[in-house]
Amino acid sequence: MRKLLIPILLLLATSAFAKEVLPFIDDDYTKALAVAKAKNAPLFVDAWAPW
C-alpha cells in the first residue's frame, strides 16, 4: 500500500502545482500572446483535430 501511496501523492501534488504555475487561456490566442509577452514567458499552443 505504501509503495502505491507515494506515486499517487506525487501525482496529485504535481498536477496541483501545474495548474498554479501553468494557467491555460482557452480560445483567446490574442490574450494568451499578450500575457506571455508581458511575463516574458514561452507560449504553449495546444492544437488537435478529430481525425
C-alpha positions in Angstrom: 0.0 0.0 0.0 2.8 2.4 0.9 4.5 1.9 -2.5 1.3 2.9 -4.2 0.6 5.9 -2.0 3.8 7.8 -2.7 3.3 8.0 -6.5 -0.3 9.0 -6.1 0.6 11.8 -3.7 3.3 12.9 -6.1 0.9 12.9 -9.0 -1.6 15.0 -7.0 1.0 17.4 -5.9 2.4 17.8 -9.4 -1.0 18.4 -11.0 -2.0 21.0 -8.4 1.4 22.7 -8.9 1.0 22.7 -12.7 -2.5 24.3 -12.5 -1.0 27.1 -10.4 2.1 27.7 -12.5 0.7 26.9 -16.0 -2.6 28.6 -16.4 -4.4 27.9 -19.6 -6.3 30.6 -21.6 -8.9 28.9 -23.6 -9.9 30.1 -27.1 -8.2 33.5 -26.9 -4.9 33.5 -28.7 -4.5 37.3 -28.7 -4.9 37.4 -24.9 -2.6 34.4 -24.4 0.1 36.0 -26.6 -0.2 39.3 -24.7 0.1 37.6 -21.3 3.1 35.6 -22.5 4.8 38.7 -23.8 4.1 40.6 -20.6 5.6 37.8 -18.5 8.4 37.2 -20.9 7.3 33.5 -21.0 7.0 31.0 -23.7 3.6 30.4 -25.3 2.3 26.8 -25.4 -0.4 26.2 -28.1 -2.4 23.0 -27.8 -4.0 22.1 -31.1 -5.8 18.9 -32.0 -8.1 17.5 -34.7 -10.7 14.8 -34.5 -9.1 12.9 -37.3 
